Amino acid sequence: MTKYNIHKDFSFLRFVPNTKKWMVPAFNALFKWHFNSTKAPQSIEITSHQIKGFENKEIEVLVFKPKNIPANAPCLVYCHGGGFFIEAAQAHKKMMFEYAEKTNCIVVFPHYRVSLNNPFPTSLEDCYASLKWTNENANTLGIDKNKIAIGGDSAGGNLASCVAQMTLDRQEINLCFQLLVYPVCDHTLSTASMQTFQDTPLWNAPSSKLMWDVYLKGKDRKSFPKYVSPLQRTDLKGLPPTYIETAEFDCLRDEAILYAQKLTDTNYSSRTEPNKRDNSRLRHH
């Protein structure tokens, strides 16, 4: 393995095995148990809702709400990462506590169907349905419709950015912001960082290839369908202000930078935050 100058707090990552498809069911069972067993702090109330996702199949949506939050609160709809095929982790739940508590906003968290048994576009449409449900139930949830943002990390950043593009085309929802943390932005696997980081711990180029193979199962790989990755879109006018965070030793780094540049070239309010020594990726996974 190549030696990377990763912060000492994350040195244990060198012992984390690369994700293999046969490992995913076990990961999902473990992650689901950890997620469900993680209790909310006293300051946060969590409610569970069953909504209609893609093809009218039910999915669960969690709402994280700070107690005593005033009416007409801002809202973040958050799509978790995990290569499209891994369930939400305990770390994601803890991050939702932080987002809700530290920004005093309501967080809506869809348990979208992962791609191992539900390839594209199921995960994406489940996330869009969750955003639409949030918008339609804003008054009941105590949310200001003009202050709904979308966000996500890694594959969840892909889902968030593509959902933002869908809102432009479907003209049903107005987003105020998008938060993209080391997002998956390009399905071609052709950037320099994708070629360079073949053996980074936790996630690397072979992991990304597996991710796309599973997510796009049965799809024509020569003519990718719309909303597979945000870099596909040529016209980015109308998208909300955007924050993009990248990690230093990350195969996804350059595609996120390319998307940020594309947004900036369209005269967008966008900010890219390069994160040194890869110390953010675990925090979100």
C-alpha positions, -999 to 999 in steps of 0.1 A, spaced: 0 0 0 12 35 -8 21 55 24 -2 85 28 4 113 53 -29 107 71 -34 123 105 -24 100 134 -60 99 148 -70 80 117 -40 57 113 -62 27 121 -78 31 87 -49 12 71 -64 -19 87 -99 -14 73 -104 -39 44 -115 -27 10 -152 -31 4 -162 -62 -15 -197 -69 -27 -200 -101 -6 -193 -80 25 -221 -56 19 -251 -75 35 -231 -80 67 -221 -44 67 -257 -33 63 -270 -55 91 -243 -42 114 -247 -6 104 -285 -8 108 -281 -22 143 -257 5 153 -278 32 138 -310 21 155 -293 16 189 -278 51 190 -300 72 213 -307 109 207 -295 135 231 -321 151 253 -321 182 232 -332 164 200 -366 148 193 -367 121 165 -399 111 148 -403 84 122 -426 87 92 -436 63 64 -438 79 31 -443 68 -6 -410 65 -23 -401 54 -59 -429 34 -75 -451 41 -45 -431 17 -22 -429 28 14 -397 41 29 -389 55 63 -380 91 69 -366 104 102 -371 139 114 -345 153 138 -360 183 156 -343 204 183 -367 208 212 -381 243 217 -371 253 181 -393 282 169 -418 278 141 -408 283 105 -374 268 111 -348 261 84 -345 225 72 -318 203 58 -328 172 39 -297 149 42 -288 119 20 -263 96 36 -232 82 19 -221 47 16 -215 40 -21 -253 38 -28 -252 2 -15 -245 6 22 -271 16 48 -268 47 70 -241 43 97 -240 53 134 -217 82 124 -244 96 101 -270 97 130 -245 115 152 -239 140 124 -276 146 122 -276 154 159 -249 179 153 -265 195 123 -298 199 141 -283 211 174 -255 234 162 -274 251 134 -308 250 151 -325 235 121 -348 205 114 -330 176 97 -350 152 75 -331 120 69 -345 95 43 -337 58 47 -336 54 9 -334 19 -5 -298 11 -12 -287 -2 -46 -277 -38 -38 -312 -49 -45 -326 -16 -59 -303 -1 -86 -307 33 -102 -329 53 -100 -345 39 -68 -322 56 -43 -324 89 -62 -362 89 -66 -366 79 -29 -345 110 -19 -365 132 -43 -398 119 -28 -384 127 7 -377 162 -3 -411 166 -19 -428 152 12 -408 177 34 -420 206 12 -456 194 12 -456 189 50 -436 220 58 -463 237 79 -470 205 99 -433 200 105 -427 236 115 -405 243 85 -401 275 64 -406 264 28 -381 291 17 -354 277 39 -351 241 27 -316 229 18 -304 195 6 -271 179 15 -252 146 16 -218 130 18 -200 109 -8 -227 89 -27 -252 109 -7 -236 141 -22 -243 126 -56 -279 120 -46 -283 155 -32 -268 173 -62 -288 152 -86 -320 159 -66 -312 196 -68 -310 193 -106 -343 174 -106 -360 202 -87 -351 226 -115 -366 204 -141 -398 194 -122 -404 229 -108 -421 216 -76 -396 228 -49 -373 258 -44 -341 249 -26 -321 276 -8 -288 258 -5 -269 225 -12 -242 210 10 -220 185 -8 -193 167 13 -167 149 -9 -195 142 -33 -195 116 -61 -198 138 -92 -186 118 -122 -195 83 -134 -166 80 -159 -139 72 -133 -115 94 -155 -101 121 -132 -65 123 -121 -74 116 -85 -93 85 -95 -62 73 -113 -39 82 -84 -57 69 -54 -60 32 -61 -52 20 -26 -63 47 -1 -79 33 31 -117 32 35 -125 42 -1 -105 42 -33 -108 38 -71 -116 1 -71 -143 9 -45 -158 35 -69 -158 10 -98 -177 -15 -76 -201 13 -65 -210 22 -101 -213 -14 -112 -239 -21 -85 -257 13 -88 -261 11 -126 -268 -27 -128 -285 -35 -161 -281 0 -175 -265 8 -208 -230 19 -199 -225 37 -232 -254 60 -228 -259 69 -192 -294 80 -181 -301 115 -168 -293 123 -132 -266 96 -128 -240 122 -119 -241 160 -116 -213 166 -140 -234 153 -169 -255 184 -169 -244 212 -192 -267 240 -180 -264 246 -142 -283 279 -142 -309 280 -114 -292 258 -89 -289 271 -53 -258 284 -36 -234 255 -30 -208 244 -4 -185 216 -15 -159 199 7 -132 177 -5 -107 153 12 -70 154 3 -63 117 -3 -96 108 -20 -103 94 -54 -134 116 -55 -115 148 -49 -110 160 -85 -145 153 -97 -159 174 -69 -135 202 -78 -146 200 -114 -182 203 -104 -174 233 -82 -155 250 -111 -185 243 -134 -208 260 -109 -185 289 -105 -182 293 -143 -220 296 -144 -217 326 -120 -229 306 -90 -223 313 -54 -202 283 -46 -175 275 -21 -150 247 -22 -133 237 10 -102 214 6 -98 193 37 -62 185 45 -50 150 54 -83 133 48 -95 140 84 -132 145 74 -142 114 56 -145 92 87 -165 118 105 -193 116 79 -192 78 74 
